[in-house]
Amino acid sequence: TGYAKDTAYRISRQAWRRHFAVSVQSMDQADKWSVFTATHPVIFVCSTTGQGEEPDNMRKFWRFLLRKSIPHDALSGLSFAVFGLGDSSYQKFNFPAKRLYRRLQQLGGTPIVGRGDGDDQHYLGLDGALDPWLQQLWAALLDRYPLPKPIVPDSVAPDPSCNIAFADGNDDDAVLNANQAVLAAGTHLARLVSSDRMTAADHFQDVRHFRFELEDPDDAPSWSPGDCAVLRPENLASDVDAFLEQMHWTDRADRPLEISPRSDSIIPEWIPRRTTLRWLCTAYFDIMAVPRRSFFEMLYYFSSSADEKERLYDFTTSEGQDELQTYCMRPRRTILEVLDDLPGSRVPLDYIFDVFPEIAERSFSISSASAATPGQVELTVAIVNYKTIMQKPRVGVCTKWLLNMAPGQMVGLRFASGTMALPDSQTPVIMVGPGTGIAAFMSFIRDRIIDSATANYLFFGCRSEHKDFLHHRQLHQWVDQGVLRLFCAFSRDQDEKVYVQQRIREQGDLLWSLIAEQHAVVFVSGNANQMPDDVRQAFIDVAAAHGVDDAAEYVQQMIKTGRYQEECWY
């Protein structure tokens, strides 16, 4: 989501105000040996992915730290601090940060302050824990390193991370070259084949089945069942035009410009150093994001309106976070709408990379199987469209981009490992996937059918059999072929609501036979609000009904040994 990066740069700016020389790097990018020989403090900001896993840009560093050959006192000279970003509604809340903090101590490192645990469930979000943790951090650091001169006041803007200048000339070739598409490393081109609505036209939720064909399937890696396709969406042309007009950049939008990053740049390498404002606002800046606190902190420096400046300053203080939640976070007000509210606040070109966030990549479970259709990537995607107190509905950047995509359009996608892993073909699998939680299980079943595995049990839930029964034709075909047993819960098709957890209890004898006698593996995927807890309790009830004294501990052991796996999201 970019929160870890945003937090790291917030800490960096605060360190700069206290006259520390600061370098910000992803953990995998950092020189590992410089960490082991560091004589200066190192601050780790660590997010959580999947079900308590390390983020992609931490995994190499983490694997290195786990080497048994590292001496137990290897980090005896290191002073460190760790702040984790997570969500306490997940069982493995902030596990990467907790494991990192513990491992650094095991290797002899000395914590500057206790571990900080940012919690998305806090009513102020992650800042609810970050603000007091930062106060403790700076108090401890300034006790060790007394200030050589006063703290740089909040009214002084930090230096920009790059210099931006328009290139000489304005010929068509230069503009064309500056707007060329750029693919990041590991990204493959794919062509949209179809985008079919899976839910009824009068159903409130639009769920789509997207089919992509890889342009060069021989060059693309095969993916495993449960893996994800990662897409970097773009802003729609109409939104880009509105943003450029707000910023008074329309007349310069297509002029080639050159980006000269400073040494500690936040600009990814895949961004062309010669480009245009229109390309940046289309492909890189998330102009439709709900702005974070750091956005208002930076915008404050460039406001020409005294009233707006006062309001922006309030949004940057600890005391003003409740007001910021009310104004921005709860109604999901976008950057475009904030700028419309603040006509006296505009950003100098040199600071655009410091103010506007990057469009975050989006991950979707792949519904197709590489072994069955190696060149075809299928996605099951719920279109994000909901209402708040704002006049316009809130629409997801990625799903809006996908929805407006015409067949034949090329996109870049890459493959990422999922968090669920199939057992061998002889082991039964029990899949619980309400709604779009079924996406990964379509890949599971397709892959297992190729391996002649027929012990496949799927519990699917939705509102109505005739409104939002996703992939129903394919599922019924597999049932008829004898390769799938299907149990459905249509919650609104009768007076009393029925959910998948009730179907699980109803099939308790069958499930217990599969789990206790055939060592079946259980997979749960879908919305993380209440469903995972309810489903887990249903399996606990099944175990208890079959004579297990401590059924909760039994299921917990299944989780620890990988026989009960969850992949859920908000």
C-alpha positions as a Python dict, from the first residue, in 0.01 Angstrom:
ca = {
    (1, 'T'): (0, 0, 0),
    (2, 'G'): (301, 232, 30),
    (3, 'Y'): (249, 302, 401),
    (4, 'A'): (591, 169, 501),
    (5, 'K'): (764, 391, 244),
    (6, 'D'): (556, 689, 348),
    (7, 'T'): (641, 627, 716),
    (8, 'A'): (1011, 587, 640),
    (9, 'Y'): (1024, 922, 462),
    (10, 'R'): (830, 1089, 740),
    (11, 'I'): (1095, 965, 985),
    (12, 'S'): (1362, 1082, 741),
    (13, 'R'): (1221, 1436, 732),
    (14, 'Q'): (1203, 1448, 1111),
    (15, 'A'): (1564, 1326, 1129),
    (16, 'W'): (1671, 1597, 884),
    (17, 'R'): (1514, 1861, 1109),
    (18, 'R'): (1733, 1726, 1391),
    (19, 'H'): (2047, 1748, 1174),
    (20, 'F'): (2096, 1375, 1119),
    (21, 'A'): (2236, 1262, 785),
    (22, 'V'): (1978, 1014, 658),
    (23, 'S'): (1964, 746, 390),
    (24, 'V'): (1635, 571, 309),
    (25, 'Q'): (1650, 231, 138),
    (26, 'S'): (1440, -80, 103),
    (27, 'M'): (1579, -361, 318),
    (28, 'D'): (1674, -574, 17),
    (29, 'Q'): (1842, -275, -144),
    (30, 'A'): (2060, -199, 158),
    (31, 'D'): (2416, -326, 183),
    (32, 'K'): (2384, -603, 441),
    (33, 'W'): (2740, -574, 563),
    (34, 'S'): (2698, -201, 622),
    (35, 'V'): (2419, -292, 865),
    (36, 'F'): (2650, -537, 1043),
    (37, 'T'): (2927, -278, 1074),
    (38, 'A'): (2705, 24, 1135),
    (39, 'T'): (2819, 268, 1401),
    (40, 'H'): (2507, 480, 1353),
    (41, 'P'): (2145, 399, 1447),
    (42, 'V'): (1940, 198, 1198),
    (43, 'I'): (1561, 233, 1196),
    (44, 'F'): (1357, -46, 1037),
    (45, 'V'): (1003, 18, 913),
    (46, 'C'): (834, -310, 839),
    (47, 'S'): (493, -380, 686),
    (48, 'T'): (302, -708, 681),
    (49, 'T'): (176, -897, 378),
    (50, 'G'): (-51, -1198, 333),
    (51, 'Q'): (-101, -1388, 657),
    (52, 'G'): (192, -1243, 852),
    (53, 'E'): (463, -1271, 583),
    (54, 'E'): (751, -1036, 512),
    (55, 'P'): (695, -789, 224),
    (56, 'D'): (868, -861, -107),
    (57, 'N'): (1143, -602, -58),
    (58, 'M'): (1241, -750, 279),
    (59, 'R'): (1260, -1122, 203),
    (60, 'K'): (1621, -1142, 85),
    (61, 'F'): (1740, -938, 383),
    (62, 'W'): (1535, -1155, 621),
    (63, 'R'): (1668, -1479, 475),
    (64, 'F'): (2021, -1344, 517),
    (65, 'L'): (1955, -1263, 884),
    (66, 'L'): (1837, -1620, 941),
    (67, 'R'): (2165, -1779, 831),
    (68, 'K'): (2293, -2015, 1097),
    (69, 'S'): (2652, -1920, 1015),
    (70, 'I'): (2606, -1566, 1151),
    (71, 'P'): (2777, -1535, 1493),
    (72, 'H'): (2543, -1469, 1787),
    (73, 'D'): (2719, -1138, 1860),
    (74, 'A'): (2744, -1020, 1497),
    (75, 'L'): (2529, -711, 1567),
    (76, 'S'): (2676, -621, 1904),
    (77, 'G'): (2765, -276, 1774),
    (78, 'L'): (2421, -202, 1627),
    (79, 'S'): (2167, 34, 1782),
    (80, 'F'): (1830, -17, 1616),
    (81, 'A'): (1460, 59, 1628),
    (82, 'V'): (1173, -129, 1464),
    (83, 'F'): (829, 1, 1376),
    (84, 'G'): (577, -246, 1235),
    (85, 'L'): (271, -173, 1025),
    (86, 'G'): (-16, -419, 1048),
    (87, 'D'): (-376, -488, 1137),
    (88, 'S'): (-468, -641, 1471),
    (89, 'S'): (-772, -816, 1323),
    (90, 'Y'): (-529, -1063, 1165),
    (91, 'Q'): (-400, -1353, 1374),
    (92, 'K'): (-37, -1282, 1286),
    (93, 'F'): (-47, -911, 1366),
    (94, 'N'): (286, -745, 1282),
    (95, 'F'): (468, -1079, 1276),
    (96, 'P'): (747, -960, 1041),
    (97, 'A'): (830, -667, 1272),
    (98, 'K'): (812, -889, 1580),
    (99, 'R'): (1039, -1153, 1423),
    (100, 'L'): (1285, -888, 1301),
    (101, 'Y'): (1302, -719, 1642),
    (102, 'R'): (1364, -1052, 1812),
    (103, 'R'): (1627, -1165, 1558),
    (104, 'L'): (1823, -839, 1581),
    (105, 'Q'): (1836, -883, 1958),
    (106, 'Q'): (1946, -1246, 1921),
    (107, 'L'): (2240, -1128, 1712),
    (108, 'G'): (2348, -878, 1978),
    (109, 'G'): (2175, -562, 1859),
    (110, 'T'): (2061, -304, 2116),
    (111, 'P'): (1713, -153, 2077),
    (112, 'I'): (1698, 226, 2109),
    (113, 'V'): (1330, 206, 2211),
    (114, 'G'): (1078, -75, 2232),
    (115, 'R'): (918, -206, 1914),
    (116, 'G'): (636, 8, 1775),
    (117, 'D'): (322, -167, 1650),
    (118, 'G'): (117, 40, 1408),
    (119, 'D'): (-240, -87, 1393),
    (120, 'D'): (-477, -11, 1109),
    (121, 'Q'): (-766, -85, 1347),
    (122, 'H'): (-678, 217, 1566),
    (123, 'Y'): (-932, 495, 1519),
    (124, 'L'): (-648, 720, 1397),
    (125, 'G'): (-500, 444, 1182),
    (126, 'L'): (-129, 370, 1194),
    (127, 'D'): (-53, 720, 1326),
    (128, 'G'): (-225, 627, 1652),
    (129, 'A'): (83, 425, 1748),
    (130, 'L'): (343, 601, 1532),
    (131, 'D'): (314, 947, 1692),
    (132, 'P'): (393, 842, 2052),
    (133, 'W'): (659, 597, 1929),
    (134, 'L'): (837, 875, 1739),
    (135, 'Q'): (835, 1095, 2048),
    (136, 'Q'): (1009, 817, 2240),
    (137, 'L'): (1253, 756, 1955),
    (138, 'W'): (1367, 1119, 1924),
    (139, 'A'): (1392, 1160, 2300),
    (140, 'A'): (1622, 856, 2317),
    (141, 'L'): (1830, 959, 2016),
    (142, 'L'): (1875, 1319, 2126),
    (143, 'D'): (1983, 1192, 2466),
    (144, 'R'): (2264, 1005, 2290),
    (145, 'Y'): (2334, 1268, 2023),
    (146, 'P'): (2277, 1621, 2164),
    (147, 'L'): (2170, 1870, 1899),
    (148, 'P'): (2454, 2082, 1756),
    (149, 'K'): (2202, 2358, 1681),
    (150, 'P'): (1827, 2416, 1714),
    (151, 'I'): (1576, 2189, 1539),
    (152, 'V'): (1483, 2314, 1193),
    (153, 'P'): (1134, 2465, 1239),
    (154, 'D'): (828, 2308, 1077),
    (155, 'S'): (782, 2617, 864),
    (156, 'V'): (1096, 2536, 661),
    (157, 'A'): (1047, 2298, 367),
    (158, 'P'): (1301, 2019, 316),
    (159, 'D'): (1496, 2013, -9),
    (160, 'P'): (1322, 1847, -305),
    (161, 'S'): (1430, 1496, -401),
    (162, 'C'): (1495, 1597, -761),
    (163, 'N'): (1531, 1885, -1002),
    (164, 'I'): (1286, 1903, -1292),
    (165, 'A'): (1339, 2117, -1600),
    (166, 'F'): (1163, 2130, -1935),
    (167, 'A'): (1382, 2011, -2218),
    (168, 'D'): (1478, 2235, -2508),
    (169, 'G'): (1254, 2212, -2812),
    (170, 'N'): (899, 2091, -2849),
    (171, 'D'): (902, 1873, -3159),
    (172, 'D'): (658, 1584, -3204),
    (173, 'D'): (928, 1316, -3190),
    (174, 'A'): (1050, 1439, -2852),
    (175, 'V'): (698, 1436, -2711),
    (176, 'L'): (631, 1089, -2852),
    (177, 'N'): (953, 951, -2704),
    (178, 'A'): (881, 1110, -2369),
    (179, 'N'): (539, 943, -2350),
    (180, 'Q'): (652, 592, -2439),
    (181, 'A'): (541, 307, -2214),
    (182, 'V'): (791, 173, -1964),
    (183, 'L'): (794, -179, -1817),
    (184, 'A'): (953, -244, -1480),
    (185, 'A'): (1184, -543, -1443),
    (186, 'G'): (999, -875, -1431),
    (187, 'T'): (691, -735, -1604),
    (188, 'H'): (534, -908, -1905),
    (189, 'L'): (304, -766, -2170),
    (190, 'A'): (-43, -915, -2190),
    (191, 'R'): (-342, -845, -2414),
    (192, 'L'): (-695, -815, -2275),
    (193, 'V'): (-912, -1075, -2448),
    (194, 'S'): (-1243, -1028, -2267),
    (195, 'S'): (-1409, -867, -1966),
    (196, 'D'): (-1733, -1046, -1881),
    (197, 'R'): (-1970, -947, -1605),
    (198, 'M'): (-2036, -1251, -1382),
    (199, 'T'): (-2310, -1105, -1162),
    (200, 'A'): (-2663, -1018, -1273),
    (201, 'A'): (-2709, -675, -1429),
    (202, 'D'): (-2942, -571, -1146),
    (203, 'H'): (-2708, -697, -871),
    (204, 'F'): (-2544, -423, -661),
    (205, 'Q'): (-2192, -570, -703),
    (206, 'D'): (-2024, -587, -1042),
    (207, 'V'): (-1780, -881, -1052),
    (208, 'R'): (-1580, -935, -1370),
    (209, 'H'): (-1399, -1227, -1528),
    (210, 'F'): (-1097, -1081, -1707),
    (211, 'R'): (-899, -1290, -1957),
    (212, 'F'): (-552, -1186, -2066),
    (213, 'E'): (-317, -1351, -2316),
    (214, 'L'): (56, -1312, -2266),
    (215, 'E'): (224, -1160, -2571),
    (216, 'D'): (521, -1393, -2532),
    (217, 'P'): (412, -1693, -2320),
    (218, 'D'): (744, -1870, -2380),
    (219, 'D'): (926, -1585, -2204),
    (220, 'A'): (690, -1575, -1904),
    (221, 'P'): (746, -1796, -1601),
    (222, 'S'): (489, -2058, -1511),
    (223, 'W'): (289, -1974, -1203),
    (224, 'S'): (171, -2198, -924),
    (225, 'P'): (-190, -2240, -809),
    (226, 'G'): (-267, -1959, -566),
    (227, 'D'): (-18, -1717, -720),
    (228, 'C'): (-114, -1359, -805),
    (229, 'A'): (-103, -1136, -1109),
    (230, 'V'): (29, -794, -1012),
    (231, 'L'): (-92, -495, -1213),
    (232, 'R'): (8, -131, -1201),
    (233, 'P'): (-305, 64, -1302),
    (234, 'E'): (-318, 400, -1475),
    (235, 'N'): (-537, 703, -1419),
    (236, 'L'): (-811, 772, -1671),
    (237, 'A'): (-749, 1052, -1922),
    (238, 'S'): (-1045, 1255, -1789),
    (239, 'D'): (-904, 1249, -1433),
    (240, 'V'): (-558, 1342, -1560),
    (241, 'D'): (-700, 1636, -1757),
    (242, 'A'): (-885, 1761, -1447),
    (243, 'F'): (-571, 1732, -1234),
    (244, 'L'): (-351, 1911, -1487),
    (245, 'E'): (-604, 2193, -1507),
    (246, 'Q'): (-619, 2225, -1127),
    (247, 'M'): (-239, 2247, -1108),
    (248, 'H'): (-229, 2497, -1400),
    (249, 'W'): (-11, 2257, -1598),
    (250, 'T'): (-235, 2197, -1901),
    (251, 'D'): (-29, 2412, -2136),
    (252, 'R'): (290, 2228, -2033),
    (253, 'A'): (149, 1878, -1998),
    (254, 'D'): (307, 1740, -2316),
    (255, 'R'): (635, 1926, -2316),
    (256, 'P'): (932, 1693, -2260),
    (257, 'L'): (1091, 1740, -1920),
    (258, 'E'): (1406, 1600, -1766),
    (259, 'I'): (1428, 1460, -1413),
    (260, 'S'): (1757, 1489, -1226),
    (261, 'P'): (1731, 1291, -901),
    (262, 'R'): (1938, 1379, -596),
    (263, 'S'): (2156, 1114, -433),
    (264, 'D'): (1889, 979, -195),
    (265, 'S'): (1612, 975, -452),
    (266, 'I'): (1266, 826, -404),
    (267, 'I'): (1219, 789, -781),
    (268, 'P'): (1206, 427, -905),
    (269, 'E'): (1457, 328, -1170),
    (270, 'W'): (1184, 230, -1418),
    (271, 'I'): (1062, 592, -1440),
    (272, 'P'): (1216, 748, -1755),
    (273, 'R'): (1438, 1044, -1678),
    (274, 'R'): (1299, 1218, -1985),
    (275, 'T'): (919, 1220, -1987),
    (276, 'T'): (617, 1451, -1966),
    (277, 'L'): (382, 1568, -1695),
    (278, 'R'): (94, 1393, -1869),
    (279, 'W'): (278, 1059, -1864),
    (280, 'L'): (372, 1099, -1496),
    (281, 'C'): (14, 1190, -1400),
    (282, 'T'): (-121, 897, -1601),
    (283, 'A'): (123, 619, -1514),
    (284, 'Y'): (295, 714, -1189),
    (285, 'F'): (124, 967, -959),
    (286, 'D'): (-184, 843, -772),
    (287, 'I'): (-388, 1157, -816),
    (288, 'M'): (-705, 970, -711),
    (289, 'A'): (-559, 843, -384),
    (290, 'V'): (-699, 934, -44),
    (291, 'P'): (-411, 1156, 75),
    (292, 'R'): (-219, 1068, 388),
    (293, 'R'): (-92, 1298, 657),
    (294, 'S'): (241, 1344, 476),
    (295, 'F'): (60, 1492, 175),
    (296, 'F'): (-84, 1773, 388),
    (297, 'E'): (250, 1817, 562),
    (298, 'M'): (421, 1888, 229),
    (299, 'L'): (132, 2086, 76),
    (300, 'Y'): (146, 2320, 377),
    (301, 'Y'): (479, 2463, 258),
    (302, 'F'): (340, 2574, -76),
    (303, 'S'): (8, 2728, 19),
    (304, 'S'): (-34, 3098, -62),
    (305, 'S'): (-354, 3125, 144),
    (306, 'A'): (-326, 3200, 515),
    (307, 'D'): (-656, 3022, 588),
    (308, 'E'): (-556, 2714, 392),
    (309, 'K'): (-212, 2712, 549),
    (310, 'E'): (-362, 2711, 898),
    (311, 'R'): (-595, 2428, 806),
    (312, 'L'): (-315, 2226, 649),
    (313, 'Y'): (-96, 2273, 956),
    (314, 'D'): (-375, 2144, 1180),
    (315, 'F'): (-393, 1829, 968),
    (316, 'T'): (-23, 1760, 1031),
    (317, 'T'): (-39, 1776, 1412),
    (318, 'S'): (-120, 1490, 1649),
    (319, 'E'): (-412, 1694, 1783),
    (320, 'G'): (-554, 1741, 1434),
    (321, 'Q'): (-570, 1374, 1336),
    (322, 'D'): (-932, 1330, 1435),
    (323, 'E'): (-1025, 1626, 1215),
    (324, 'L'): (-820, 1480, 929),
    (325, 'Q'): (-1001, 1148, 966),
    (326, 'T'): (-1336, 1328, 945),
    (327, 'Y'): (-1235, 1544, 648),
    (328, 'C'): (-1040, 1293, 443),
    (329, 'M'): (-1013, 933, 556),
    (330, 'R'): (-1372, 847, 645),
    (331, 'P'): (-1537, 1002, 337),
    (332, 'R'): (-1243, 878, 121),
    (333, 'R'): (-1182, 1224, -25),
    (334, 'T'): (-929, 1207, -310),
    (335, 'I'): (-627, 1425, -384),
    (336, 'L'): (-816, 1570, -680),
    (337, 'E'): (-1103, 1672, -451),
    (338, 'V'): (-871, 1810, -181),
    (339, 'L'): (-697, 2033, -436),
    (340, 'D'): (-1038, 2153, -550),
    (341, 'D'): (-1107, 2252, -187),
    (342, 'L'): (-770, 2430, -158),
    (343, 'P'): (-726, 2651, -465),
    (344, 'G'): (-446, 2847, -299),
    (345, 'S'): (-226, 2541, -247),
    (346, 'R'): (-24, 2430, -545),
    (347, 'V'): (300, 2231, -573),
    (348, 'P'): (624, 2347, -742),
    (349, 'L'): (746, 2108, -1011),
    (350, 'D'): (1063, 2013, -825),
    (351, 'Y'): (854, 1879, -536),
    (352, 'I'): (601, 1666, -724),
    (353, 'F'): (777, 1339, -630),
    (354, 'D'): (781, 1448, -265),
    (355, 'V'): (412, 1539, -248),
    (356, 'F'): (215, 1307, -473),
    (357, 'P'): (216, 933, -393),
    (358, 'E'): (303, 660, -637),
    (359, 'I'): (26, 444, -783),
    (360, 'A'): (44, 122, -585),
    (361, 'E'): (46, -211, -762),
    (362, 'R'): (-261, -428, -715),
    (363, 'S'): (-250, -806, -671),
    (364, 'F'): (-524, -1041, -787),
    (365, 'S'): (-538, -1417, -738),
    (366, 'I'): (-508, -1595, -1072),
    (367, 'S'): (-810, -1812, -1158),
    (368, 'S'): (-646, -2000, -1447),
    (369, 'A'): (-384, -2274, -1419),
    (370, 'S'): (-48, -2239, -1587),
    (371, 'A'): (-35, -2616, -1647),
    (372, 'A'): (-366, -2606, -1835),
    (373, 'T'): (-344, -2275, -2025),
    (374, 'P'): (18, -2149, -2000),
    (375, 'G'): (-39, -1832, -2202),
    (376, 'Q'): (-370, -1731, -2047),
    (377, 'V'): (-416, -1536, -1724),
    (378, 'E'): (-769, -1515, -1584),
    (379, 'L'): (-875, -1289, -1298),
    (380, 'T'): (-1195, -1271, -1092),
    (381, 'V'): (-1230, -908, -985),
    (382, 'A'): (-1493, -723, -783),
    (383, 'I'): (-1534, -368, -914),
    (384, 'V'): (-1485, -121, -627),
    (385, 'N'): (-1774, 125, -630),
    (386, 'Y'): (-1938, 253, -310),
    (387, 'K'): (-2087, 566, -155),
    (388, 'T'): (-1978, 788, 132),
    (389, 'I'): (-2097, 1135, 230),
    (390, 'M'): (-1924, 1264, -84),
    (391, 'Q'): (-2151, 1348, -376),
    (392, 'K'): (-1972, 1120, -623),
    (393, 'P'): (-1942, 744, -562),
    (394, 'R'): (-1597, 620, -464),
    (395, 'V'): (-1448, 410, -745),
    (396, 'G'): (-1129, 204, -722),
    (397, 'V'): (-840, 329, -936),
    (398, 'C'): (-747, -18, -1060),
    (399, 'T'): (-1093, -159, -1117),
    (400, 'K'): (-1202, 162, -1293),
    (401, 'W'): (-898, 129, -1519),
    (402, 'L'): (-976, -237, -1590),
    (403, 'L'): (-1342, -163, -1649),
    (404, 'N'): (-1259, 102, -1910),
    (405, 'M'): (-1008, -120, -2089),
    (406, 'A'): (-1100, -225, -2444),
    (407, 'P'): (-1033, -579, -2572),
    (408, 'G'): (-695, -589, -2740),
    (409, 'Q'): (-539, -331, -2507),
    (410, 'M'): (-193, -422, -2381),
    (411, 'V'): (-103, -412, -2012),
    (412, 'G'): (203, -499, -1809),
    (413, 'L'): (172, -764, -1541),
    (414, 'R'): (406, -966, -1328),
    (415, 'F'): (364, -1278, -1120),
    (416, 'A'): (397, -1299, -743),
    (417, 'S'): (378, -1594, -509),
    (418, 'G'): (56, -1642, -314),
    (419, 'T'): (42, -1743, 50),
    (420, 'M'): (-143, -2073, 2),
    (421, 'A'): (35, -2390, -111),
    (422, 'L'): (-135, -2704, -241),
    (423, 'P'): (-44, -3046, -100),
    (424, 'D'): (32, -3347, -321),
    (425, 'S'): (-242, -3478, -549),
    (426, 'Q'): (-325, -3769, -316),
    (427, 'T'): (-426, -3539, -29),
    (428, 'P'): (-787, -3413, -19),
    (429, 'V'): (-836, -3036, -17),
    (430, 'I'): (-1124, -2853, 152),
    (431, 'M'): (-1172, -2505, 9),
    (432, 'V'): (-1388, -2235, 166),
    (433, 'G'): (-1422, -1937, -68),
    (434, 'P'): (-1723, -1706, -39),
    (435, 'G'): (-1756, -1436, -306),
    (436, 'T'): (-1435, -1354, -492),
    (437, 'G'): (-1252, -1577, -246),
    (438, 'I'): (-1321, -1845, -506),
    (439, 'A'): (-1066, -1689, -746),
    (440, 'A'): (-759, -1883, -633),
    (441, 'F'): (-959, -2204, -590),
    (442, 'M'): (-1048, -2205, -960),
    (443, 'S'): (-675, -2233, -1022),
    (444, 'F'): (-643, -2500, -750),
    (445, 'I'): (-912, -2720, -902),
    (446, 'R'): (-786, -2680, -1260),
    (447, 'D'): (-435, -2775, -1154),
    (448, 'R'): (-549, -3076, -950),
    (449, 'I'): (-769, -3206, -1232),
    (450, 'I'): (-458, -3223, -1454),
    (451, 'D'): (-295, -3435, -1181),
    (452, 'S'): (-605, -3660, -1170),
    (453, 'A'): (-683, -3544, -814),
    (454, 'T'): (-1057, -3577, -753),
    (455, 'A'): (-1077, -3527, -374),
    (456, 'N'): (-1173, -3161, -411),
    (457, 'Y'): (-1435, -3012, -174),
    (458, 'L'): (-1552, -2653, -220),
    (459, 'F'): (-1775, -2448, 11),
    (460, 'F'): (-1895, -2141, -177),
    (461, 'G'): (-2114, -1861, -46),
    (462, 'C'): (-2289, -1563, -202),
    (463, 'R'): (-2617, -1375, -170),
    (464, 'S'): (-2824, -1539, -439),
    (465, 'E'): (-2794, -1840, -668),
    (466, 'H'): (-2928, -1632, -957),
    (467, 'K'): (-2745, -1305, -886),
    (468, 'D'): (-2383, -1365, -783),
    (469, 'F'): (-2302, -1735, -809),
    (470, 'L'): (-1955, -1687, -959),
    (471, 'H'): (-1818, -1943, -1208),
    (472, 'H'): (-2136, -2150, -1161),
    (473, 'R'): (-2129, -2312, -1507),
    (474, 'Q'): (-1772, -2434, -1469),
    (475, 'L'): (-1832, -2552, -1113),
    (476, 'H'): (-2141, -2753, -1211),
    (477, 'Q'): (-1948, -2903, -1501),
    (478, 'W'): (-1677, -3024, -1262),
    (479, 'V'): (-1945, -3166, -1030),
    (480, 'D'): (-2097, -3359, -1323),
    (481, 'Q'): (-1750, -3490, -1415),
    (482, 'G'): (-1702, -3621, -1061),
    (483, 'V'): (-1391, -3411, -987),
    (484, 'L'): (-1555, -3171, -739),
    (485, 'R'): (-1801, -3185, -451),
    (486, 'L'): (-1973, -2850, -412),
    (487, 'F'): (-2159, -2710, -108),
    (488, 'C'): (-2327, -2370, -152),
    (489, 'A'): (-2472, -2118, 90),
    (490, 'F'): (-2700, -1859, -73),
    (491, 'S'): (-2755, -1622, 217),
    (492, 'R'): (-3053, -1423, 81),
    (493, 'D'): (-3250, -1690, -107),
    (494, 'Q'): (-3459, -1782, 198),
    (495, 'D'): (-3607, -1607, 499),
    (496, 'E'): (-3324, -1712, 731),
    (497, 'K'): (-2972, -1623, 621),
    (498, 'V'): (-2737, -1914, 556),
    (499, 'Y'): (-2358, -1883, 544),
    (500, 'V'): (-2071, -2120, 460),
    (501, 'Q'): (-1996, -2187, 827),
    (502, 'Q'): (-2340, -2348, 861),
    (503, 'R'): (-2274, -2572, 562),
    (504, 'I'): (-1943, -2673, 723),
    (505, 'R'): (-2121, -2782, 1042),
    (506, 'E'): (-2384, -2967, 837),
    (507, 'Q'): (-2108, -3164, 663),
    (508, 'G'): (-1920, -3225, 987),
    (509, 'D'): (-1903, -3606, 956),
    (510, 'L'): (-1764, -3588, 601),
    (511, 'L'): (-1514, -3315, 689),
    (512, 'W'): (-1393, -3490, 1002),
    (513, 'S'): (-1334, -3808, 804),
    (514, 'L'): (-1128, -3611, 552),
    (515, 'I'): (-930, -3423, 818),
    (516, 'A'): (-872, -3696, 1076),
    (517, 'E'): (-838, -4001, 853),
    (518, 'Q'): (-712, -3867, 519),
    (519, 'H'): (-513, -3567, 650),
    (520, 'A'): (-697, -3318, 429),
    (521, 'V'): (-572, -2960, 402),
    (522, 'V'): (-817, -2674, 458),
    (523, 'F'): (-796, -2346, 264),
    (524, 'V'): (-998, -2032, 345),
    (525, 'S'): (-1005, -1729, 116),
    (526, 'G'): (-1221, -1417, 102),
    (527, 'N'): (-1319, -1106, 292),
    (528, 'A'): (-1141, -1072, 627),
    (529, 'N'): (-1414, -889, 820),
    (530, 'Q'): (-1587, -1171, 1009),
    (531, 'M'): (-1578, -1469, 776),
    (532, 'P'): (-1235, -1618, 869),
    (533, 'D'): (-1319, -1621, 1242),
    (534, 'D'): (-1663, -1772, 1180),
    (535, 'V'): (-1523, -2041, 950),
    (536, 'R'): (-1241, -2124, 1192),
    (537, 'Q'): (-1497, -2159, 1473),
    (538, 'A'): (-1706, -2391, 1254),
    (539, 'F'): (-1408, -2623, 1211),
    (540, 'I'): (-1343, -2605, 1586),
    (541, 'D'): (-1707, -2706, 1642),
    (542, 'V'): (-1667, -2998, 1400),
    (543, 'A'): (-1358, -3120, 1587),
    (544, 'A'): (-1533, -3082, 1924),
    (545, 'A'): (-1838, -3271, 1800),
    (546, 'H'): (-1612, -3562, 1713),
    (547, 'G'): (-1458, -3599, 2056),
    (548, 'V'): (-1156, -3365, 2049),
    (549, 'D'): (-1110, -3230, 2403),
    (550, 'D'): (-928, -2908, 2306),
    (551, 'A'): (-1069, -2846, 1961),
    (552, 'A'): (-937, -2490, 1942),
    (553, 'E'): (-583, -2615, 2001),
    (554, 'Y'): (-636, -2889, 1742),
    (555, 'V'): (-721, -2632, 1473),
    (556, 'Q'): (-435, -2411, 1591),
    (557, 'Q'): (-196, -2702, 1535),
    (558, 'M'): (-341, -2744, 1187),
    (559, 'I'): (-259, -2378, 1121),
    (560, 'K'): (98, -2418, 1250),
    (561, 'T'): (162, -2726, 1035),
    (562, 'G'): (14, -2574, 718),
    (563, 'R'): (-295, -2795, 715),
    (564, 'Y'): (-522, -2495, 767),
    (565, 'Q'): (-431, -2195, 550),
    (566, 'E'): (-603, -1858, 519),
    (567, 'E'): (-566, -1585, 259),
    (568, 'C'): (-809, -1307, 344),
    (569, 'W'): (-823, -935, 278),
    (570, 'Y'): (-1025, -618, 343),
}
